[in-house]
Amino acid sequence: MNTLTSTKIIVENEELEFREWNFEKDHENVSALLEIVFEKELESKGLSIKNIFNEYKSMLPFLKFLSIFNKNFKHILDGYVIENEEGNIVSSVNVGYAMGDKYEVAMVATHPDYRRRGLARKLVTKAVNHAKNLGAKMCVLEVLDINEPAYKLYRSLGFVHYDSITRQKLDHEKLATINSIEIPDRYHLKEMKRNKKTNQARFDLDKRVTPKEVQRFRPIERSKYHKSLIIKIIRPFAKLVLRIKLSSWTIHHDNKLVGTIYVNVSRKEGTPHRVDLMIDPEHTERLAEPMLTYALEFTEKNLTTEQKIIVEFRISEENQIAACKKHGFVEVEAMHLLGLKFE
């Protein structure tokens, strides 16, 4: 946001300032608020808001460069805050470009001393209208399944519940005890090669994996698997800035792609390692555990920081849940995904 605007609002006889946020100016104060509001969630996942915001800061030159080709990249870090009379940020929201015609609402947080005053409703409403004014066709957001007040708020604003996911963690100490289970016969695992044929196969796999009702709000975009030349150029630099090691593999059955494995080994304190699996529904029972253990064994061999390992998948993925439980993962959080389409 270039031109900052602010208004005064009176809430329970206290004058508060409602304004656009400036990421470079406000990130430390917003970070402090988020650390208070999401203390337990951050601790359980081994995350640091300060580290996350530092990553955002390091990506600003790339975002500015990308905005030359797509103006929406100017709006990845848009947001609003509410300040009290002492100048402390007591409530915040981020509304950022999320590719295609979609924006994501995130970082909805209100200090405990200021809850139940309607601040979150004001911020989310403003964020949604901001995205709509920028040409968004929809907004999406996540909410903890146990956060009933927030869930009711979003539903009252028109958001539709279209999916639910579970995030699970494994302490790095347990990696040494995990033995890789052999990939079954007639399945072939190999390092991923990103070419036109593989990209199309991954796109087709994602379409098979993602339920139709979910695709209404999270359509599988071809651009996700067919990167522009600009993205291809800056990706290696982004990896260096973010200090990540990303490795990936494909699994075929009778020459058909039925699974992918992505392992993101973090090289920064406060940033967990990530494992992402995508498995064809017809093969998940046979592949869930072998794919998971292969990814974990690779992670253990390539550790440079002692961070937690995070996996994420739909709560309907019973085979992945069973495989994670068997190998010591515990659930960090379950999230409801909600979306709002604009007419």
N, C-alpha and C positions, 0 to 999 in steps of 0.2 A: 504494500500500500504506500502510495507516495504522499497523498494529501491527508494528514491526520485530522480527524474530526472528533469532537467530544461534546457531551451534553451532561447537564447536572440532573440527577434524579433524587427524589426524596423517598427513602424507604424507612418506615418506622421512625420518623422524625430525625433521621440522619441523612445529611446530604452526601451523596456519593457521585463520583465522576465515572460516566460510561463513555469509553473511548476505544478507538482502534488501537491495536498494539503495534509497536515497532519492535520487531524481533531483536535487532541488534541492541536496542536500548533496554528492552524489558525482559530479555530472556533470563537474567539472573533472578529477578523478582518472581517471575512466573515459575521458574524452576523451584524456588523455595516453597511456593504454594503447593506445587504438585508433590513435592517430597513430603509435605505434611498430610495432604489428602490421600495419597496413594502409598503411604509408608509401608504397610504390610505387603501389598501386591508387589512393590518394587523389590523389597527385601527377599521375598520368596522366589523371585525370578532372577535375582542377582543383577538387577538393572540399576543404573545410576542415571537420573534425569540430567544431571550435569554433563555426563559423558554423551548422552543422546543429543543434547543441545549443542555440545561442542562439535559433534558430527554434522549437525545441521549447518553450523557456522562454517565448517570446512567445505561444505558443498555449495555455499553461496556463489562463488565464482562460476561453478558449473551451471547453476540455475540461471544466473544472469546471461550466460552464454546461450543456453537453450532457449531463453525467452526471445532471442533474436529470431528464432525460427518458429516458435509457438508462444504467443503472448500469455497463454495460461500458466506457463512456468513461472511467471511473475507472482503468481498467487498461491504457491505451495505453502507459504508461511503466513498467510493472512490470519487475522484473529481479532478478538476484542477482549478487553479487560474492564473490570470495575474496581475503582480505587476508593478507599475510605478517606476521611478528612486528614489523616496523617500521611497520606500518599502511599499506603500499603495496598498492594493488589490483593483483593479478597475473593475475586471470582474471575474465571478465564474460560475462553473457548478458542480453539483453532479451527479454521475452515480452509482446507487446502485442496488444490487441484489434484485429482487422483487418476488422471489419464482419461482419454475419450471425452465424453460429455458429463463426467461424474466428478463431484467434489465430496470430500470426506470431512465430517465433523468429529473433532477429537479434543483431548485435553479439557474436557468439561469438568471444571473443579470449582468448588466453593469452600472457603475456609469454614471449619466447624462453627465458629462464632457467628457466621452470617447465613446459615442454612435456614430453609423454610421461610425465606423472604421473597421468593420468586426471582432471584437473580439468575439462576440457570435458565429459566424459561425465557427471560429477556435476552440473554446471550445467544441461546440456541436459535431463537426466532430471528434475531438479527443475522446470525451466521447463515441460516437457510436463505433468507432474503438476499443476502450478499451473493451467495453462490448463484441464485436464480438470476440476479441482475447481470452476472458475468456470462450468462448463457448456458449454465448447467441444466441438464435434463433431469438430474436426480442428485440426491444427497444420501450418503450411507454413514452409519456409525456403529460402534460396538458398545454394549453395556453388560456389566457383570450380571449373571443370572440371579444373584442374591440381592442385587440393588433394585428392589421393587419400586421405590419412589422414582428413581430415574427412568426405569422402564415405563412406568405409568405416564411420566411426563412426556417422553418421546412418542408414545402411542397417542396421547391427547393432541399432539402436534401433527398427527397424520402419518407417522412412520409405521411401516408394516414389518412385522417380524418374519423374515424369510429364511433364516438359517441359524444354527447354533454350533459352536466349536468348543473343543477342549484344548487347553494348553497344559503340557506336562513337562516335568523337569527330572533330570537325573544328575546327582552329584558326581563330579568328575572322578572322585575316588573309586566309584563303582565300575568305571570303564575297564579297569584291569581284570575284573572278574568275568567279563562277558566274552564268550567264544562265538565266533562267527558261524552261523548255520549255513550249510552248503545250499546254494541255489538248486532247486529241483531239476531233474532231467528234462530235457527239451526246452529249457529256458537258457538264454544266453545273455550274460552281462558284459558290457564293454563301456569304456570311457565315451562320454557323449561328444559327438562331433556336430557342431552347429552348422548345418548346411540346409539348403532349400528342402531336401527330402525329409531330414530329421525334424526341421521346424514344422513342417506340415503334419508329420506324424504326432508330434507333441501337441499341436493344436487339436487334432482329432481325438487324442487320448483325453485331453482336458474336457472336451465336449462330452465324452462318454462318462467321465467321472463326475461331472457337475450336474446335480439334479436340475430338471427343467424349471422348477419353481425358483431355484436359486439364480438361474441364468436370467430371469426377469430383472433382477437387480444387479447381478454381477455377470453380465454377458461375457462370454469368452471372446476376447478381441484378437483378431489376427496380428495386430501390432505387437501383442505380447510376445509372439514367437517370430516375428519378422521385423527385427529392429532396423531403424533407419540408420543411414550412414553416420549421422551425427552421434547417435547413441553408441554405435560400435567404436567410434573414435575415442569418446570420453570414458567408456567403461573401464579400460585399464587404469586410467588416471584416478577414477573414482575409487577403485579397489585399493590403490596405493594410499590415498587420503584416508579412507576408512579403515585401512590396515586389516583386511580380511583375506582369507584364502578360500576361494570357492571352487569346489570340485563337484563333478556331476557324472552320472552314468545312466545308461539306458538298459532296459531289459526287454528282450524280444522272445516271443513264443511263436514258432512256425513263421518266422519273418515278420510278425506283427508286433508293433510296439505295445507293451502291456504295462510298463512301469518306468518311472524315473526316480533317481535318487539325487538329492542336492545336499551337500555338506558344506556349511559355512563355518570354518574354524577361525575364531576370533583371535586377534593378536593384541587386544586391548583389555586392560582391567575394567571391570564394570560392564562389559558387553558379553553376553553368553554366546556359546556356540549354538548353532542351529542345524537341525536335521529336518528336511522336508521330503516326504514320500508322496508319489502319486501312483496309484495302482488301479488298473482296470477292475471294475467290480466283479467280473467273472473270474479273476485270478487272485483276489485279495486274500482268500483263505490260505492259499499255498505260498504266497509271496510276502505277506506282511512281516512275519518274523525273520526270514532270511534277509530281506532288504534292510530291516531295522538293524540287525546285528552286524551286517556288513558295514553300514554307515557308522555305527558306534566303534567298531574295531578300527576303521580308518581314522576316526576322530582321535582315538586314544594314541595312535601312532604319530599323529601330527600335532599334538598339544604343545602350545607354547605359553599359554596362560591357564591357570587353574580356575576355569569358569564352569558354571552349570551348563548342561545341554538341554535345549528346549525343543520340543516337537509340538506340532499343532495339526489338528485334523477335525473333521466333523464328528459330533458325538454319535452319529449313526454308524461310524466305522468300528464295528464291534471287534473285528479281527486285529486292527491296529491297537485298540485299547487293551485287548488281551495280551498282545505281544509286549506292549510297554509295561503293563503291570507285572508280567512274568520276569522282566529284566530290571525291575526296581524303580521304574518311574512313579512319580506321584503327581496328582493333578494340582496345578498351581491355581487355575481358574477355569471356569466355564463361561463363555460369552454368548450373548444373543446378538445376532446381526440384524440390523433394521435398516430399511430404506424408504425414501420418500421420493416419489416421481412427481415431476411438474407437468401440468397439462400444456 
